[in-house]
Amino acid sequence: GMDENLGLVTYTDEPAPFLGEVLAPRLERQSYSERVAGEIDAAVRALVANAFERATAVLNANRQMLDDTAQKLLDQETLSGDEIPRPVWPRPTAVDSAQPIS
């Protein structure tokens, strides 16, 4: 269910059934094709890239707050929870809202 192209299916590597996982933990068979494995890799890359873009947007939107907080820490060495400002979260775009937040 990580991607609408892959659907609501679980893809796993299964242990070889004739030996069992105890006797042959490294002998595994893939329950999907190389093409599907490529699609899974592409979906994971897209999720990671999207998360990176969102994290970068949050950091950029809060850059001044981060710099101010870093300076306060350099001056005071410790801050209480009340002294640390809350970040401003950018509104998700249509593409962002299509991706679940984990």
C-alpha positions in Angstrom: 0.0 0.0 0.0 3.0 2.4 -0.3 2.2 3.4 -3.8 -1.0 3.5 -6.0 0.8 1.7 -8.8 1.8 -1.2 -6.6 -1.6 -1.4 -4.9 -2.6 -2.7 -1.5 -0.3 -5.7 -1.6 2.5 -6.8 0.7 5.8 -7.7 -0.9 8.1 -9.9 1.2 11.0 -12.3 0.8 9.8 -15.7 2.1 12.1 -18.4 3.5 12.5 -21.5 1.5 9.5 -23.6 2.6 11.1 -27.0 2.3 13.9 -26.3 4.7 12.3 -23.8 6.9 13.8 -20.6 8.3 15.6 -22.4 11.2 17.6 -24.7 8.9 18.2 -22.3 6.1 17.7 -18.7 7.1 19.7 -17.3 4.2 18.0 -19.4 1.5 15.1 -17.1 0.5 13.0 -16.8 -2.6 11.5 -13.7 -3.9 7.7 -13.7 -4.1 7.7 -11.0 -6.9 9.5 -10.4 -10.2 12.5 -8.2 -10.9 10.2 -5.7 -12.6 8.1 -5.4 -9.5 11.3 -5.1 -7.4 12.3 -2.2 -9.6 8.9 -0.6 -9.1 9.2 -1.0 -5.3 12.7 0.6 -5.4 11.3 3.5 -7.5 8.4 4.0 -5.0 10.7 4.0 -2.1 13.0 6.5 -3.8 10.0 8.7 -4.5 8.9 8.5 -0.8 12.3 9.4 0.4 12.7 12.2 -2.0 9.3 13.6 -1.0 10.2 13.4 2.7 13.5 15.1 2.0 11.8 18.0 0.2 9.2 18.4 2.9 11.9 18.4 5.7 14.0 20.9 3.7 10.9 23.1 3.3 10.3 23.0 7.1 13.9 23.9 7.9 13.9 26.7 5.3 10.6 28.1 6.6 12.0 28.2 10.1 15.6 29.2 9.3 15.5 32.4 11.4 14.0 30.6 14.3 16.7 28.0 14.1 19.4 30.6 14.0 17.9 32.5 16.9 17.6 29.4 19.0 21.2 28.4 18.2 22.4 31.8 19.3 20.4 31.6 22.5 22.0 28.2 23.2 25.5 29.6 22.6 24.7 32.5 25.0 22.9 30.6 27.8 24.0 27.0 27.2 20.6 25.6 28.3 17.0 26.5 27.4 13.8 25.4 29.0 10.9 24.0 26.9 9.1 27.3 27.0 12.1 29.1 25.6 12.3 27.0 22.5 9.9 28.2 19.8 7.7 25.8 17.9 8.4 25.4 14.2 6.0 26.6 11.6 4.9 23.7 9.3 4.4 24.7 5.6 1.0 23.8 4.2 1.2 20.6 2.2 0.8 20.8 -1.5 -1.5 18.6 -3.5 1.4 16.2 -4.1 2.3 16.2 -0.4 -1.2 15.5 0.8 -1.4 12.5 -1.4 1.5 10.9 0.5 0.8 9.6 4.0 2.7 11.1 6.9 4.5 8.4 8.9 
